[in-house]
Amino acid sequence: MSSSTVSPQHTAAAVMHAPRSPQSMAWRKRTTKQEVGLFMAWVLGLALVSWAFQVMTKDTIWAFVADAPRQVQDVGSRMIPPDWGFTAEILQPMWETFNIATLGTLLGVIMAVPVAFLAARNTTPSVRLVRPVALLVIVSSRSINSLIWALLLVAVLGPGVLAGIIAIALRSIGFVGKLLYEAIEEIDTKQVEAIEATGASRTQVMAWAIAPQTAPTLAGVSLFRWDINIRESTVLGLVGAGGIGVKLEAALGTLAWPKVTLILLAILLTVVVSEWLTAKVRKHLI
């Protein structure tokens, strides 16, 4: 072998042991292009926040804002102590609030289940026709707040508990339906194939292969929605849909701050009890 011939092994070793420049050894999390893009995103974000702040505060009277701490202190002093003698008058409205949330959730779940099966790709009769309609129902329900539903229903049905129940139900369809149809699409297909291999009909497949897999999700979502509806039903009375909100509106309208305090404490207690009850039931079901 001549001295001018260099083997590949010697070449690789020379490359590995060759000194590297500091630029080639420096590690960078982002490329220059990515850093410029991130900087521009921050600039645009700050500009958007600044513009939004100007829009929100355009009609703000800053003298009122400066006086707000004194007003809060004044109202707070009027709210204490609560009017405990008013307790007997809020028991019935609190019971109405509980019924609005419970019956509204139950009605919403009953309507949400078929909508969810029509919206899921693996159970809908038609992906092009039926599924878009079911998804439209879900999106429409989730887009309109329960308070707006209550306003519309009070105008149609008149004030009362019935308008509150239906408002809660219409709002619950979208919440339960969306989470349920996503759970249906994520089921284990092996169980479905096993049931279909026995010659079962479509209804039997849904009853014995799909429903058992989605039952825990339905139970958990229904309880979670009921817990949310307890909170939402407390304010429906502000628009005439029954419940404790009617008493709250009356107390606020007459500036009866001790009664307002008692009502707020009753609402807080109801929410805490519903949280505890939901946690206990979920622990046993899931």
PLY file of the C-alpha trace (Angstrom):
ply
format ascii 1.0
element vertex 286
property float x
property float y
property float z
element edge 285
property int vertex1
property int vertex2
end_header
0.00 0.00 0.00
1.42 3.39 -0.98
1.78 6.22 1.55
-0.66 8.41 -0.44
-3.50 5.95 0.01
-5.80 6.71 2.97
-8.22 4.09 4.20
-11.88 4.97 4.93
-11.32 4.13 8.60
-8.59 6.73 8.91
-10.78 9.32 7.16
-13.75 8.74 9.50
-11.47 8.93 12.55
-9.99 12.19 11.32
-13.46 13.69 10.85
-14.60 12.59 14.32
-11.54 14.07 16.05
-11.45 17.25 14.00
-12.02 20.42 16.06
-15.48 21.94 15.71
-16.26 25.62 15.52
-18.31 27.19 18.34
-21.10 27.97 15.88
-21.54 24.31 14.94
-21.54 23.20 18.61
-24.17 25.72 19.84
-27.66 24.25 20.29
-30.63 26.39 19.42
-34.20 25.63 20.40
-35.61 27.46 17.39
-34.34 28.49 14.02
-33.97 32.14 13.11
-37.14 31.98 11.06
-39.08 30.47 13.97
-37.78 33.10 16.39
-38.83 35.91 14.05
-42.26 34.34 13.68
-42.63 34.00 17.46
-41.61 37.62 17.97
-44.16 38.79 15.40
-46.84 36.67 17.08
-46.08 38.35 20.42
-46.25 41.79 18.82
-49.58 41.05 17.16
-50.92 39.56 20.40
-49.97 42.60 22.43
-51.48 44.86 19.78
-54.73 42.88 19.90
-54.87 43.05 23.70
-54.21 46.79 23.60
-56.96 47.33 21.04
-59.42 45.18 23.01
-58.64 47.08 26.22
-59.32 50.39 24.47
-62.66 49.09 23.15
-63.72 47.75 26.56
-62.79 50.92 28.43
-64.04 53.44 25.88
-67.19 54.24 27.89
-65.72 53.56 31.32
-66.18 56.31 33.89
-62.96 56.07 35.87
-64.35 58.17 38.73
-66.78 55.34 39.45
-63.95 52.82 39.28
-61.93 54.83 41.78
-64.97 55.02 44.08
-65.67 51.27 43.78
-63.76 50.18 46.95
-65.81 52.56 49.10
-69.05 51.36 47.50
-68.10 47.72 48.08
-67.38 48.47 51.72
-70.72 50.25 52.07
-72.75 47.45 50.47
-70.82 44.81 52.41
-71.65 46.51 55.69
-75.34 46.50 54.74
-75.28 42.76 53.91
-74.11 41.70 57.37
-75.67 40.09 59.31
-77.94 37.94 57.11
-81.68 38.08 57.67
-82.12 34.63 59.26
-85.85 35.24 59.67
-86.16 35.08 55.90
-85.07 31.41 55.85
-88.58 29.94 55.78
-89.46 31.94 52.67
-86.57 30.62 50.56
-87.04 26.91 51.26
-89.72 26.47 48.62
-87.78 28.42 45.93
-84.65 26.37 46.69
-86.67 23.18 46.25
-87.95 24.55 42.92
-84.35 25.25 41.87
-83.37 21.67 42.70
-86.31 20.32 40.70
-85.52 22.56 37.73
-81.95 21.27 37.61
-82.89 17.61 38.15
-85.86 17.39 35.79
-84.14 19.55 33.20
-81.06 17.34 33.24
-83.15 14.18 33.00
-85.12 15.54 30.05
-81.96 16.77 28.36
-80.24 13.38 28.70
-83.28 11.58 27.28
-83.18 13.82 24.20
-79.38 13.82 23.93
-78.94 10.03 23.70
-80.65 9.54 20.31
-79.04 12.72 18.99
-75.60 11.36 19.98
-76.21 8.05 18.20
-77.31 9.95 15.09
-74.21 12.15 15.25
-71.62 9.37 15.71
-70.05 8.15 12.47
-70.28 4.47 13.39
-73.97 4.54 14.37
-75.62 7.19 12.21
-77.91 5.98 9.42
-76.48 8.56 7.01
-73.13 10.35 7.31
-74.04 12.91 4.65
-77.61 13.73 5.66
-78.54 12.65 9.20
-75.19 13.29 10.89
-74.95 16.99 9.88
-78.48 17.59 11.18
-77.63 15.93 14.51
-74.42 17.94 14.80
-76.38 21.11 14.06
-78.73 20.30 16.96
-75.74 19.78 19.28
-74.00 22.98 18.19
-77.21 25.02 18.43
-77.85 23.76 21.96
-74.30 24.54 23.09
-74.24 27.96 21.45
-77.23 29.40 23.34
-76.92 29.97 27.07
-79.60 28.60 29.37
-80.51 32.14 30.43
-81.29 33.04 26.82
-83.31 29.84 26.43
-85.23 30.86 29.56
-85.92 34.33 28.15
-87.35 32.83 24.97
-89.40 30.22 26.81
-90.82 32.70 29.32
-92.04 34.74 26.36
-93.69 31.63 24.88
-94.84 29.65 27.92
-95.08 32.42 30.47
-93.14 32.71 33.74
-92.79 29.66 35.92
-90.85 26.49 36.63
-91.80 24.81 33.33
-89.87 27.39 31.32
-86.83 26.82 33.54
-86.96 23.04 33.18
-87.17 23.17 29.39
-84.42 25.81 29.24
-82.07 23.59 31.25
-83.01 20.60 29.08
-82.33 22.40 25.80
-78.96 23.59 27.08
-78.04 20.08 28.29
-78.64 18.39 24.93
-75.52 19.85 23.34
-73.24 19.17 26.32
-74.30 15.55 26.84
-74.73 14.81 23.15
-71.25 16.01 22.17
-69.38 14.04 24.83
-71.52 10.96 24.27
-71.16 10.81 20.49
-67.40 11.19 20.85
-67.41 8.25 23.27
-69.48 6.20 20.80
-66.96 6.84 18.04
-64.11 5.68 20.31
-65.59 2.31 21.35
-63.77 -0.98 20.91
-64.83 -2.27 17.48
-63.87 -5.86 18.33
-66.90 -6.23 20.57
-69.13 -4.91 17.80
-67.64 -7.35 15.30
-68.13 -10.23 17.72
-71.82 -9.41 18.17
-72.31 -8.94 14.43
-70.70 -12.34 13.80
-73.57 -13.98 15.66
-76.04 -12.58 13.14
-77.41 -9.91 15.50
-79.47 -7.06 14.09
-78.37 -3.42 14.16
-80.55 -2.76 17.20
-79.08 -5.72 19.06
-75.55 -4.59 18.24
-76.28 -1.16 19.67
-77.90 -2.66 22.78
-75.27 -5.32 23.56
-72.03 -3.96 22.08
-72.22 -0.18 22.02
-74.47 0.77 24.94
-72.49 -1.16 27.61
-69.25 0.53 26.53
-70.73 4.03 26.64
-72.84 3.62 29.79
-70.09 4.79 32.21
-69.48 7.87 30.07
-73.19 8.65 29.95
-73.50 8.32 33.73
-70.48 10.49 34.43
-71.44 13.18 31.91
-75.04 13.26 33.19
-73.91 13.77 36.77
-71.46 16.45 35.73
-74.16 18.25 33.76
-76.59 18.01 36.70
-73.96 19.65 38.90
-73.59 22.47 36.36
-77.36 22.84 36.04
-77.69 23.35 39.79
-75.62 26.50 39.38
-77.37 27.67 36.23
-80.87 27.13 37.59
-80.20 29.53 40.47
-80.20 32.52 38.12
-83.07 31.53 35.82
-85.51 33.19 38.18
-83.98 36.54 37.26
-85.87 36.30 33.96
-89.00 34.75 35.46
-88.20 31.04 35.02
-88.80 30.10 38.66
-86.52 29.04 41.48
-84.49 30.99 44.00
-83.64 33.57 41.36
-87.10 35.10 41.76
-86.44 35.83 45.43
-82.96 37.08 44.61
-84.31 39.54 42.04
-86.92 40.79 44.48
-84.33 41.29 47.23
-81.98 43.12 44.88
-84.79 45.29 43.57
-85.76 46.43 47.07
-82.14 46.76 48.24
-82.80 44.20 50.98
-79.12 43.35 51.37
-79.46 41.07 54.43
-81.91 38.93 52.45
-79.48 38.90 49.50
-76.78 37.59 51.82
-79.01 34.79 53.05
-79.97 33.81 49.51
-76.33 33.75 48.41
-75.43 31.56 51.40
-78.28 29.19 50.51
-77.04 28.98 46.91
-73.50 28.33 48.12
-74.69 25.56 50.43
-76.71 23.97 47.61
-73.71 24.00 45.28
-71.44 22.47 47.93
-73.96 19.69 48.63
-74.34 18.98 44.90
-70.54 18.80 44.53
-70.31 16.31 47.42
-73.22 14.24 46.13
-71.84 14.15 42.59
-68.42 13.04 43.82
-69.95 10.23 45.90
-72.14 8.94 43.08
-69.33 9.10 40.51
-67.11 7.13 42.88
-69.63 4.29 42.98
-70.54 4.32 39.27
-67.17 4.82 37.61
0 1
1 2
2 3
3 4
4 5
5 6
6 7
7 8
8 9
9 10
10 11
11 12
12 13
13 14
14 15
15 16
16 17
17 18
18 19
19 20
20 21
21 22
22 23
23 24
24 25
25 26
26 27
27 28
28 29
29 30
30 31
31 32
32 33
33 34
34 35
35 36
36 37
37 38
38 39
39 40
40 41
41 42
42 43
43 44
44 45
45 46
46 47
47 48
48 49
49 50
50 51
51 52
52 53
53 54
54 55
55 56
56 57
57 58
58 59
59 60
60 61
61 62
62 63
63 64
64 65
65 66
66 67
67 68
68 69
69 70
70 71
71 72
72 73
73 74
74 75
75 76
76 77
77 78
78 79
79 80
80 81
81 82
82 83
83 84
84 85
85 86
86 87
87 88
88 89
89 90
90 91
91 92
92 93
93 94
94 95
95 96
96 97
97 98
98 99
99 100
100 101
101 102
102 103
103 104
104 105
105 106
106 107
107 108
108 109
109 110
110 111
111 112
112 113
113 114
114 115
115 116
116 117
117 118
118 119
119 120
120 121
121 122
122 123
123 124
124 125
125 126
126 127
127 128
128 129
129 130
130 131
131 132
132 133
133 134
134 135
135 136
136 137
137 138
138 139
139 140
140 141
141 142
142 143
143 144
144 145
145 146
146 147
147 148
148 149
149 150
150 151
151 152
152 153
153 154
154 155
155 156
156 157
157 158
158 159
159 160
160 161
161 162
162 163
163 164
164 165
165 166
166 167
167 168
168 169
169 170
170 171
171 172
172 173
173 174
174 175
175 176
176 177
177 178
178 179
179 180
180 181
181 182
182 183
183 184
184 185
185 186
186 187
187 188
188 189
189 190
190 191
191 192
192 193
193 194
194 195
195 196
196 197
197 198
198 199
199 200
200 201
201 202
202 203
203 204
204 205
205 206
206 207
207 208
208 209
209 210
210 211
211 212
212 213
213 214
214 215
215 216
216 217
217 218
218 219
219 220
220 221
221 222
222 223
223 224
224 225
225 226
226 227
227 228
228 229
229 230
230 231
231 232
232 233
233 234
234 235
235 236
236 237
237 238
238 239
239 240
240 241
241 242
242 243
243 244
244 245
245 246
246 247
247 248
248 249
249 250
250 251
251 252
252 253
253 254
254 255
255 256
256 257
257 258
258 259
259 260
260 261
261 262
262 263
263 264
264 265
265 266
266 267
267 268
268 269
269 270
270 271
271 272
272 273
273 274
274 275
275 276
276 277
277 278
278 279
279 280
280 281
281 282
282 283
283 284
284 285
